Amino acid sequence: MPAADLSAQLRTTDPAVGLRAVGALRRLAEQVEAQQVAVAREQGWSWEQIGDALGVARQSVHAKYGK
């Protein structure tokens, strides 16, 4: 979904459309987060550094991506 379409859907007064857009945003955020965590690890970042950057505990990042 193009960003302009998503932006318009987020401003809608139709809850069904808006909530689907929120779901799409969550999925996109998860994909971007996973990609950036992988890049950070490839560059030698610690789980603590990644957690700090994301504003979460290192344990939660490691539990989610440390496989």
Secondary structure as a PSIPRED ss2 file (coil, helix, strand):
# PSIPRED VFORMAT (PSIPRED V4.0)

   1 M C   1.000  0.000  0.000
   2 P C   1.000  0.000  0.000
   3 A H   0.000  1.000  0.000
   4 A H   0.000  1.000  0.000
   5 D H   0.000  1.000  0.000
   6 L H   0.000  1.000  0.000
   7 S H   0.000  1.000  0.000
   8 A H   0.000  1.000  0.000
   9 Q H   0.000  1.000  0.000
  10 L H   0.000  1.000  0.000
  11 R C   1.000  0.000  0.000
  12 T C   1.000  0.000  0.000
  13 T C   1.000  0.000  0.000
  14 D C   1.000  0.000  0.000
  15 P H   0.000  1.000  0.000
  16 A H   0.000  1.000  0.000
  17 V H   0.000  1.000  0.000
  18 G H   0.000  1.000  0.000
  19 L H   0.000  1.000  0.000
  20 R H   0.000  1.000  0.000
  21 A H   0.000  1.000  0.000
  22 V H   0.000  1.000  0.000
  23 G H   0.000  1.000  0.000
  24 A H   0.000  1.000  0.000
  25 L H   0.000  1.000  0.000
  26 R H   0.000  1.000  0.000
  27 R H   0.000  1.000  0.000
  28 L H   0.000  1.000  0.000
  29 A H   0.000  1.000  0.000
  30 E H   0.000  1.000  0.000
  31 Q H   0.000  1.000  0.000
  32 V H   0.000  1.000  0.000
  33 E H   0.000  1.000  0.000
  34 A H   0.000  1.000  0.000
  35 Q H   0.000  1.000  0.000
  36 Q H   0.000  1.000  0.000
  37 V H   0.000  1.000  0.000
  38 A H   0.000  1.000  0.000
  39 V H   0.000  1.000  0.000
  40 A H   0.000  1.000  0.000
  41 R H   0.000  1.000  0.000
  42 E H   0.000  1.000  0.000
  43 Q C   1.000  0.000  0.000
  44 G C   1.000  0.000  0.000
  45 W C   1.000  0.000  0.000
  46 S C   1.000  0.000  0.000
  47 W H   0.000  1.000  0.000
  48 E H   0.000  1.000  0.000
  49 Q H   0.000  1.000  0.000
  50 I H   0.000  1.000  0.000
  51 G H   0.000  1.000  0.000
  52 D H   0.000  1.000  0.000
  53 A H   0.000  1.000  0.000
  54 L H   0.000  1.000  0.000
  55 G C   1.000  0.000  0.000
  56 V C   1.000  0.000  0.000
  57 A C   1.000  0.000  0.000
  58 R H   0.000  1.000  0.000
  59 Q H   0.000  1.000  0.000
  60 S H   0.000  1.000  0.000
  61 V H   0.000  1.000  0.000
  62 H H   0.000  1.000  0.000
  63 A H   0.000  1.000  0.000
  64 K H   0.000  1.000  0.000
  65 Y H   0.000  1.000  0.000
  66 G C   1.000  0.000  0.000
  67 K C   1.000  0.000  0.000
